[in-house]
Amino acid sequence: LGQSMGFTVKNCDGYAGHIEWGEGELFGILCHLDVVPAGSDWSYPPFGAVEADGYLYARGTQDDKSPAMAVLYAMKALKEEGFIPQKRIRLILGCNEESGWQCIDHYFAVEEMPVMGFSPDADFPVINCEKGVLHITVSFPVEKADGFELIALSGGERVNMVADQAACEFVSEEEYSAFDVENGHYHIAEQGVSSHGSTPSQGVNALHKLFEKLKDVTQDAAVHQIYQRFCLSTDGSDLGLKLEDEKSGALTVNFGRCELAAGRLNCEIDIRYPVTFNKDEILGKFAEAVPLGRIEDVHAQRPLYVEKDHPLVQKLLAAYRQVTGDHSQPIAIGGATYSRALDCCVAFGPVFPGSESTIHQRNERISLEELDKLCEIYY
């Protein structure tokens, strides 16, 4: 599509690609085309792009396909008007942002790093501060004892989503009338409400509900430690990680996924930590809090902070204010955008102040009125 508009394009081995226009110093606009799983209970088909009641419904409408298209069509409009950019504008499109960042790692291993840029993958007016991210996989051994055996357990779809479903199956010498039983096996199934992993308090975690019931039917130490450390709060207090700073706010913890495999409960935890702390400090306290656990894998993304008076922040604010008349100040978030891949980059839209964010939620949607405004701001 970019090529048909007369732009220079490149596919970088299927990991990412770009659409470029202009000459001079490189300015990057970083978007991603991949999405998190759709989840359940949508009012419209999650990949149908249904237009209803002034909204466009589909997974990716806010995160991050509509912003990518808004940027592309803003570039097209300017080009057709004869506008001459003072820099090379490069729209970079990755395909693995939600589950590993291999896209952007590969891209910048083979392509030039922009001097500065923005990522339209969060909120307006401008996000100049993003918390650090740790995705930790920690494994706990489960014992057969006291007439209890856990047969199966699974919950959640991605570490960076609040789990909206969780279920388990167990056998026990005790009788439990509160649970469904089939062929001597008890079943527990819980429903939650999904939200973004950086804002776990906005959802209802089905894994929390599951372990709250499971810990009452077994004395298994792993089950109880998982419940006590991951299911009672989302602010890190049960891990010795109740931390915050003035620049970016408080640490958050999301219990994103859990699965029983080969006699071990494998838990995936999403931690968003304030910018003035470091990942080694967080990991050390985490390990101390879960002595029964074995850390299997850690995926980390560094924090981001650009001063509010930086010319990049001020230029973007000016564009936003010109279109909206809103003079809100830059903000900090727990979400992780491509911005932290560059030395000087911030997040810029697409969610407007006061508007509902449906990112990573069922019925993800974007207002058509706000989509028009989005195009105007990027233009």
The 8 nearest C-alpha neighbors of each residue, nearest first, counted from 0:
[[1, 3, 2, 4, 5, 6, 71, 18],
 [2, 0, 4, 3, 6, 18, 5, 8],
 [1, 3, 6, 5, 4, 0, 8, 7],
 [2, 4, 0, 5, 1, 6, 7, 8],
 [5, 3, 1, 2, 6, 0, 75, 78],
 [6, 4, 2, 3, 1, 7, 75, 20],
 [7, 5, 2, 1, 20, 19, 4, 18],
 [6, 8, 19, 18, 2, 20, 5, 9],
 [9, 7, 18, 17, 2, 19, 6, 1],
 [8, 10, 16, 17, 11, 18, 7, 19],
 [11, 9, 16, 12, 13, 15, 17, 8],
 [10, 12, 16, 15, 13, 14, 9, 106],
 [13, 11, 14, 10, 15, 16, 106, 105],
 [12, 14, 11, 15, 10, 16, 94, 102],
 [15, 13, 102, 12, 94, 11, 93, 105],
 [16, 14, 93, 11, 92, 102, 13, 94],
 [15, 17, 10, 92, 11, 9, 91, 93],
 [16, 18, 91, 90, 9, 8, 92, 19],
 [17, 19, 8, 90, 89, 7, 1, 6],
 [20, 18, 89, 7, 88, 6, 8, 90],
 [19, 21, 88, 87, 6, 7, 89, 18],
 [22, 20, 87, 84, 86, 88, 19, 23],
 [23, 21, 87, 86, 24, 85, 20, 84],
 [22, 24, 86, 87, 25, 85, 21, 84],
 [23, 25, 86, 87, 26, 22, 114, 113],
 [24, 26, 87, 113, 114, 86, 23, 88],
 [27, 25, 88, 116, 113, 115, 87, 114],
 [26, 28, 116, 89, 113, 90, 29, 88],
 [29, 27, 90, 117, 116, 118, 91, 89],
 [28, 30, 118, 91, 90, 27, 337, 92],
 [31, 29, 92, 67, 118, 91, 93, 63],
 [30, 32, 93, 92, 94, 33, 63, 96],
 [31, 33, 94, 64, 93, 63, 92, 34],
 [34, 32, 94, 31, 95, 96, 97, 35],
 [35, 33, 59, 97, 36, 32, 58, 62],
 [34, 36, 97, 37, 359, 33, 157, 58],
 [37, 35, 38, 34, 156, 157, 58, 359],
 [36, 38, 58, 45, 35, 39, 361, 359],
 [37, 39, 36, 361, 40, 360, 163, 156],
 [38, 40, 41, 37, 361, 163, 45, 164],
 [41, 39, 42, 361, 38, 362, 43, 37],
 [40, 42, 362, 43, 361, 39, 44, 45],
 [41, 43, 362, 40, 44, 45, 361, 56],
 [42, 44, 41, 45, 49, 56, 362, 47],
 [45, 43, 47, 46, 41, 42, 57, 49],
 [46, 44, 57, 58, 47, 43, 37, 41],
 [47, 45, 57, 44, 48, 58, 56, 49],
 [46, 48, 44, 49, 45, 57, 43, 56],
 [49, 47, 57, 56, 46, 55, 50, 45],
 [48, 50, 56, 47, 55, 51, 43, 57],
 [51, 49, 55, 54, 56, 48, 53, 52],
 [52, 50, 54, 53, 49, 55, 56, 43],
 [53, 51, 54, 50, 55, 366, 367, 56],
 [52, 54, 51, 367, 366, 50, 55, 368],
 [55, 53, 366, 51, 367, 365, 52, 50],
 [54, 56, 50, 364, 365, 49, 48, 366],
 [55, 57, 364, 49, 48, 363, 54, 50],
 [58, 56, 45, 48, 46, 60, 363, 59],
 [57, 59, 45, 363, 60, 46, 37, 34],
 [60, 58, 62, 63, 64, 61, 34, 57],
 [59, 61, 65, 364, 57, 64, 58, 62],
 [62, 60, 63, 59, 365, 65, 358, 364],
 [63, 61, 59, 60, 358, 64, 120, 34],
 [62, 64, 61, 59, 66, 31, 120, 65],
 [63, 65, 67, 59, 66, 60, 32, 62],
 [64, 66, 68, 60, 67, 63, 69, 61],
 [67, 65, 69, 68, 64, 63, 119, 70],
 [68, 66, 64, 70, 65, 69, 30, 71],
 [67, 69, 71, 65, 70, 66, 72, 64],
 [68, 70, 374, 66, 72, 67, 71, 65],
 [71, 69, 73, 67, 68, 72, 377, 66],
 [70, 72, 68, 74, 73, 69, 75, 67],
 [73, 71, 75, 74, 69, 70, 76, 68],
 [72, 74, 378, 70, 76, 75, 71, 374],
 [75, 73, 71, 72, 77, 76, 78, 70],
 [76, 74, 72, 78, 73, 77, 79, 71],
 [75, 77, 73, 79, 78, 74, 72, 80],
 [78, 76, 80, 74, 82, 79, 75, 73],
 [79, 77, 75, 81, 80, 76, 82, 74],
 [78, 80, 76, 81, 77, 75, 82, 74],
 [81, 79, 77, 78, 82, 76, 75, 83],
 [82, 80, 78, 79, 83, 77, 76, 84],
 [81, 83, 77, 78, 80, 84, 79, 76],
 [82, 84, 81, 85, 21, 78, 77, 86],
 [85, 83, 86, 21, 82, 87, 22, 88],
 [84, 86, 83, 23, 22, 87, 21, 24],
 [87, 85, 23, 24, 22, 84, 25, 21],
 [86, 88, 21, 22, 25, 23, 20, 24],
 [87, 89, 26, 20, 19, 86, 27, 21],
 [88, 90, 19, 27, 18, 91, 28, 26],
 [89, 91, 28, 18, 17, 29, 27, 19],
 [92, 90, 17, 29, 16, 28, 89, 30],
 [93, 91, 30, 31, 16, 15, 17, 29],
 [92, 94, 15, 31, 102, 95, 32, 103],
 [93, 95, 33, 32, 31, 102, 15, 14],
 [96, 94, 102, 100, 97, 98, 33, 93],
 [97, 95, 100, 98, 99, 94, 31, 93],
 [96, 98, 95, 35, 99, 34, 33, 100],
 [99, 97, 96, 95, 100, 157, 35, 101],
 [98, 100, 101, 95, 96, 97, 298, 102],
 [101, 99, 96, 102, 95, 103, 104, 98],
 [102, 100, 104, 99, 103, 105, 95, 14],
 [103, 101, 14, 100, 95, 105, 93, 104],
 [102, 104, 106, 105, 100, 101, 107, 93],
 [105, 103, 101, 106, 102, 107, 100, 108],
 [104, 106, 108, 102, 103, 107, 101, 109],
 [107, 105, 103, 108, 104, 109, 110, 102],
 [106, 108, 110, 109, 105, 104, 103, 112],
 [107, 109, 105, 106, 110, 104, 111, 103],
 [110, 108, 107, 106, 105, 111, 11, 104],
 [111, 109, 107, 106, 108, 112, 11, 105],
 [110, 112, 113, 107, 109, 108, 25, 106],
 [111, 113, 107, 114, 110, 341, 25, 27],
 [114, 112, 25, 26, 115, 27, 111, 116],
 [115, 113, 25, 26, 112, 343, 24, 116],
 [114, 116, 343, 113, 344, 26, 27, 341],
 [117, 115, 27, 344, 26, 28, 343, 345],
 [116, 118, 345, 344, 28, 346, 338, 347],
 [117, 119, 346, 29, 120, 28, 338, 347],
 [120, 118, 347, 348, 346, 349, 66, 121],
 [119, 121, 118, 63, 348, 349, 62, 346],
 [120, 122, 348, 349, 346, 119, 350, 347],
 [123, 121, 348, 350, 349, 347, 351, 124],
 [124, 122, 348, 125, 351, 347, 350, 349],
 [123, 125, 329, 316, 122, 319, 327, 347],
 [126, 124, 329, 347, 123, 346, 127, 330],
 [127, 125, 330, 346, 329, 128, 331, 345],
 [126, 128, 305, 345, 304, 125, 329, 331],
 [127, 129, 304, 331, 303, 126, 247, 332],
 [130, 128, 303, 332, 302, 333, 331, 335],
 [131, 129, 302, 333, 273, 272, 274, 271],
 [130, 132, 302, 301, 272, 271, 300, 274],
 [133, 131, 271, 300, 299, 270, 272, 130],
 [132, 134, 299, 270, 298, 269, 135, 271],
 [133, 135, 269, 298, 297, 268, 299, 270],
 [136, 134, 297, 268, 267, 296, 133, 137],
 [135, 137, 267, 296, 295, 266, 294, 268],
 [138, 136, 294, 266, 293, 295, 292, 265],
 [137, 139, 265, 293, 292, 264, 266, 263],
 [138, 140, 292, 264, 263, 221, 291, 141],
 [141, 139, 263, 262, 264, 221, 142, 138],
 [140, 142, 263, 262, 221, 139, 264, 219],
 [143, 141, 144, 219, 140, 148, 262, 221],
 [144, 142, 148, 147, 141, 145, 146, 149],
 [145, 143, 146, 147, 142, 148, 219, 218],
 [146, 144, 147, 143, 217, 218, 172, 171],
 [145, 147, 172, 171, 144, 148, 143, 173],
 [148, 146, 171, 145, 144, 170, 143, 217],
 [149, 147, 143, 170, 169, 150, 171, 146],
 [148, 150, 169, 151, 168, 170, 147, 143],
 [151, 149, 169, 168, 148, 152, 170, 167],
 [152, 150, 168, 167, 259, 149, 169, 153],
 [153, 151, 167, 259, 258, 166, 168, 154],
 [152, 154, 258, 257, 166, 165, 167, 259],
 [153, 155, 165, 257, 256, 164, 206, 166],
 [154, 156, 162, 256, 255, 164, 157, 163],
 [155, 157, 256, 162, 154, 158, 36, 160],
 [158, 156, 159, 160, 255, 155, 256, 35],
 [157, 159, 255, 160, 256, 267, 269, 268],
 [160, 158, 196, 157, 255, 269, 195, 161],
 [161, 159, 196, 195, 157, 158, 255, 194],
 [160, 162, 193, 194, 196, 255, 204, 199],
 [163, 161, 155, 204, 205, 255, 164, 193],
 [162, 164, 191, 192, 193, 205, 190, 204],
 [165, 163, 190, 205, 154, 162, 189, 191],
 [166, 164, 154, 189, 205, 206, 153, 188],
 [167, 165, 188, 187, 153, 152, 189, 154],
 [166, 168, 152, 151, 187, 186, 153, 188],
 [169, 167, 186, 151, 150, 185, 149, 184],
 [168, 170, 149, 150, 185, 148, 184, 171],
 [171, 169, 184, 148, 147, 185, 149, 183],
 [170, 172, 147, 173, 146, 148, 169, 174],
 [171, 173, 146, 174, 147, 170, 145, 148],
 [174, 172, 171, 175, 146, 216, 147, 170],
 [173, 175, 176, 172, 171, 177, 178, 185],
 [176, 174, 177, 178, 173, 185, 179, 216],
 [175, 177, 178, 174, 179, 180, 185, 173],
 [176, 178, 175, 179, 174, 187, 180, 185],
 [179, 177, 176, 175, 186, 185, 187, 180],
 [178, 180, 186, 185, 181, 177, 187, 176],
 [179, 181, 185, 184, 183, 186, 178, 182],
 [180, 182, 184, 183, 185, 179, 186, 168],
 [183, 181, 184, 180, 185, 170, 179, 186],
 [182, 184, 181, 180, 185, 170, 171, 169],
 [185, 183, 170, 181, 180, 182, 169, 168],
 [184, 186, 180, 169, 168, 179, 170, 178],
 [185, 187, 168, 179, 167, 180, 178, 184],
 [186, 188, 167, 166, 178, 168, 189, 185],
 [189, 187, 166, 165, 167, 186, 190, 209],
 [190, 188, 165, 205, 164, 209, 166, 208],
 [189, 191, 164, 205, 163, 165, 188, 192],
 [192, 190, 163, 205, 203, 204, 164, 193],
 [191, 193, 203, 163, 202, 204, 194, 190],
 [194, 192, 161, 163, 202, 360, 162, 160],
 [193, 195, 202, 360, 161, 359, 160, 201],
 [194, 196, 160, 359, 197, 198, 161, 159],
 [195, 197, 159, 160, 199, 198, 161, 253],
 [196, 198, 333, 195, 334, 199, 271, 251],
 [197, 199, 196, 195, 200, 201, 194, 251],
 [200, 198, 201, 196, 202, 253, 197, 161],
 [199, 201, 202, 198, 233, 203, 194, 232],
 [202, 200, 199, 198, 194, 203, 195, 193],
 [203, 201, 194, 192, 193, 200, 199, 161],
 [202, 204, 192, 191, 205, 193, 201, 161],
 [203, 205, 162, 191, 206, 207, 161, 163],
 [204, 206, 191, 208, 164, 163, 190, 207],
 [207, 205, 209, 208, 204, 165, 210, 154],
 [206, 208, 230, 205, 204, 210, 209, 211],
 [209, 207, 205, 211, 206, 210, 189, 212],
 [210, 208, 206, 211, 212, 207, 189, 213],
 [211, 209, 213, 212, 207, 208, 226, 214],
 [210, 212, 208, 209, 213, 214, 207, 226],
 [213, 211, 210, 209, 215, 214, 208, 216],
 [212, 214, 210, 215, 216, 211, 209, 217],
 [213, 215, 217, 216, 212, 211, 223, 210],
 [216, 214, 213, 212, 217, 211, 218, 210],
 [217, 215, 213, 214, 218, 212, 147, 171],
 [218, 216, 219, 214, 215, 147, 213, 145],
 [217, 219, 220, 214, 216, 223, 222, 145],
 [220, 218, 217, 222, 221, 223, 142, 141],
 [221, 219, 223, 222, 224, 218, 141, 291],
 [222, 220, 224, 223, 219, 139, 225, 141],
 [223, 221, 225, 219, 220, 224, 214, 226],
 [222, 224, 226, 220, 221, 225, 214, 227],
 [223, 225, 227, 221, 226, 222, 228, 220],
 [226, 224, 222, 228, 223, 227, 229, 221],
 [225, 227, 230, 223, 224, 229, 228, 210],
 [226, 228, 224, 225, 229, 223, 230, 231],
 [227, 229, 237, 225, 226, 238, 224, 230],
 [230, 228, 225, 226, 227, 254, 231, 232],
 [231, 229, 207, 226, 232, 227, 228, 225],
 [232, 230, 227, 229, 228, 226, 233, 237],
 [231, 233, 234, 230, 235, 237, 229, 236],
 [232, 234, 252, 251, 235, 253, 199, 200],
 [233, 235, 251, 236, 232, 241, 252, 250],
 [236, 234, 240, 241, 238, 237, 233, 252],
 [235, 237, 241, 239, 238, 240, 234, 232],
 [238, 236, 228, 235, 239, 232, 227, 231],
 [239, 237, 240, 235, 288, 236, 228, 285],
 [238, 240, 236, 237, 241, 235, 284, 288],
 [241, 239, 235, 238, 236, 242, 284, 281],
 [240, 242, 236, 235, 234, 239, 250, 243],
 [243, 241, 250, 240, 249, 244, 273, 235],
 [244, 242, 249, 248, 273, 250, 245, 241],
 [243, 245, 248, 246, 247, 273, 249, 275],
 [244, 246, 247, 248, 243, 273, 249, 275],
 [247, 245, 244, 248, 274, 331, 128, 273],
 [246, 248, 331, 273, 245, 244, 274, 128],
 [249, 247, 243, 244, 245, 273, 246, 250],
 [250, 248, 243, 242, 273, 251, 244, 247],
 [249, 251, 272, 242, 271, 243, 234, 273],
 [252, 250, 234, 271, 233, 270, 235, 249],
 [253, 251, 270, 233, 269, 235, 234, 271],
 [252, 254, 269, 255, 199, 196, 268, 233],
 [255, 253, 268, 229, 256, 267, 269, 252],
 [254, 256, 158, 161, 253, 162, 267, 155],
 [257, 255, 155, 267, 154, 158, 266, 254],
 [258, 256, 266, 154, 265, 153, 267, 264],
 [257, 259, 153, 265, 152, 264, 260, 154],
 [258, 260, 264, 152, 263, 151, 265, 153],
 [261, 259, 263, 262, 258, 264, 265, 151],
 [262, 260, 263, 259, 264, 140, 141, 265],
 [261, 263, 260, 141, 140, 259, 264, 142],
 [264, 262, 140, 139, 260, 141, 259, 261],
 [263, 265, 259, 139, 138, 258, 266, 140],
 [264, 266, 138, 258, 257, 137, 263, 259],
 [265, 267, 257, 137, 136, 256, 138, 264],
 [268, 266, 136, 256, 255, 158, 135, 257],
 [267, 269, 254, 135, 134, 255, 253, 158],
 [268, 270, 134, 253, 252, 158, 133, 159],
 [271, 269, 252, 133, 251, 132, 272, 134],
 [272, 270, 132, 251, 131, 250, 130, 333],
 [271, 273, 250, 131, 130, 270, 132, 274],
 [274, 272, 130, 247, 275, 243, 276, 250],
 [273, 275, 130, 302, 276, 131, 247, 272],
 [274, 276, 273, 277, 244, 246, 247, 302],
 [277, 275, 274, 273, 278, 272, 280, 281],
 [278, 276, 280, 279, 281, 275, 274, 131],
 [277, 279, 281, 280, 282, 276, 133, 131],
 [280, 278, 282, 281, 277, 283, 284, 276],
 [279, 281, 283, 278, 277, 282, 284, 276],
 [282, 280, 278, 279, 284, 283, 285, 277],
 [283, 281, 285, 279, 284, 280, 278, 286],
 [284, 282, 280, 286, 285, 281, 279, 287],
 [283, 285, 287, 281, 286, 282, 288, 280],
 [284, 286, 282, 288, 283, 287, 238, 281],
 [287, 285, 283, 288, 289, 284, 282, 290],
 [288, 286, 284, 285, 289, 290, 283, 238],
 [287, 289, 285, 238, 286, 290, 284, 239],
 [288, 290, 292, 286, 291, 287, 285, 224],
 [291, 289, 292, 287, 288, 286, 293, 224],
 [292, 290, 289, 139, 221, 293, 140, 224],
 [293, 291, 139, 138, 289, 290, 137, 294],
 [292, 294, 138, 137, 295, 139, 291, 290],
 [295, 293, 137, 296, 136, 138, 292, 135],
 [296, 294, 136, 137, 293, 138, 297, 135],
 [295, 297, 136, 135, 294, 298, 137, 134],
 [298, 296, 135, 134, 299, 136, 133, 295],
 [297, 299, 134, 133, 135, 296, 300, 99],
 [300, 298, 133, 132, 297, 134, 301, 131],
 [301, 299, 132, 131, 302, 133, 298, 339],
 [300, 302, 131, 299, 303, 132, 339, 130],
 [303, 301, 131, 130, 274, 129, 300, 304],
 [304, 302, 129, 128, 339, 301, 130, 305],
 [303, 305, 128, 127, 306, 129, 302, 274],
 [306, 304, 127, 307, 128, 303, 309, 343],
 [307, 305, 309, 308, 304, 127, 312, 128],
 [306, 308, 309, 312, 305, 329, 127, 313],
 [307, 309, 306, 313, 310, 312, 311, 305],
 [308, 310, 312, 306, 311, 307, 313, 305],
 [311, 309, 313, 312, 314, 308, 307, 315],
 [312, 310, 314, 309, 313, 315, 116, 115],
 [313, 311, 315, 309, 310, 314, 316, 307],
 [312, 314, 310, 316, 311, 315, 317, 309],
 [315, 313, 317, 311, 316, 312, 310, 318],
 [314, 316, 318, 317, 312, 313, 319, 311],
 [315, 317, 313, 319, 314, 318, 320, 312],
 [316, 318, 320, 314, 315, 319, 321, 313],
 [319, 317, 321, 315, 316, 320, 376, 314],
 [318, 320, 316, 317, 322, 321, 376, 323],
 [321, 319, 324, 317, 323, 325, 322, 318],
 [320, 322, 318, 319, 324, 323, 317, 376],
 [323, 321, 320, 319, 324, 376, 318, 375],
 [324, 322, 320, 325, 321, 319, 372, 326],
 [323, 325, 320, 321, 322, 326, 319, 327],
 [326, 324, 323, 320, 327, 319, 321, 124],
 [327, 325, 320, 324, 328, 316, 124, 323],
 [328, 326, 325, 124, 329, 320, 352, 123],
 [327, 329, 330, 326, 124, 125, 316, 307],
 [330, 328, 125, 126, 124, 127, 307, 327],
 [329, 331, 126, 127, 125, 328, 128, 332],
 [330, 332, 128, 247, 126, 129, 127, 333],
 [333, 331, 129, 334, 128, 130, 330, 247],
 [332, 334, 130, 197, 129, 271, 335, 331],
 [333, 335, 197, 332, 129, 336, 130, 121],
 [336, 334, 129, 333, 337, 132, 130, 339],
 [337, 335, 338, 120, 334, 339, 118, 346],
 [336, 338, 339, 340, 29, 118, 335, 30],
 [339, 337, 344, 336, 345, 340, 118, 341],
 [338, 340, 341, 337, 303, 336, 344, 302],
 [339, 341, 338, 337, 342, 103, 344, 336],
 [342, 340, 339, 343, 344, 338, 115, 113],
 [341, 343, 344, 340, 115, 339, 114, 338],
 [344, 342, 115, 341, 116, 114, 305, 345],
 [343, 345, 116, 338, 117, 115, 341, 342],
 [346, 344, 117, 338, 127, 126, 118, 347],
 [345, 347, 118, 126, 117, 119, 121, 125],
 [346, 348, 119, 125, 123, 118, 122, 126],
 [349, 347, 122, 123, 119, 121, 350, 120],
 [348, 350, 122, 119, 121, 120, 66, 123],
 [351, 349, 122, 348, 123, 121, 356, 354],
 [350, 352, 123, 354, 122, 353, 349, 348],
 [353, 351, 354, 123, 350, 122, 124, 355],
 [352, 354, 351, 355, 350, 356, 123, 122],
 [355, 353, 351, 352, 356, 350, 366, 369],
 [354, 356, 357, 353, 350, 351, 352, 365],
 [355, 357, 358, 354, 350, 61, 363, 364],
 [358, 356, 363, 360, 359, 355, 364, 362],
 [357, 359, 360, 356, 62, 363, 61, 195],
 [360, 358, 195, 194, 357, 160, 35, 361],
 [361, 359, 357, 194, 358, 193, 363, 362],
 [360, 362, 363, 41, 38, 39, 40, 37],
 [363, 361, 41, 364, 56, 360, 42, 57],
 [364, 362, 357, 361, 58, 57, 360, 56],
 [365, 363, 56, 55, 60, 57, 362, 54],
 [364, 366, 55, 54, 60, 61, 367, 56],
 [365, 367, 54, 369, 368, 53, 370, 55],
 [366, 368, 370, 54, 369, 53, 365, 371],
 [369, 367, 371, 366, 370, 372, 53, 54],
 [368, 370, 372, 366, 371, 367, 373, 365],
 [369, 371, 367, 373, 372, 368, 366, 374],
 [372, 370, 374, 368, 369, 373, 367, 375],
 [373, 371, 369, 375, 370, 374, 376, 368],
 [372, 374, 370, 376, 371, 375, 369, 377],
 [375, 373, 69, 371, 377, 372, 376, 73],
 [374, 376, 378, 372, 373, 377, 371, 322],
 [377, 375, 373, 378, 374, 319, 318, 322],
 [378, 376, 374, 375, 70, 73, 373, 69],
 [377, 73, 375, 376, 374, 74, 77, 70]]
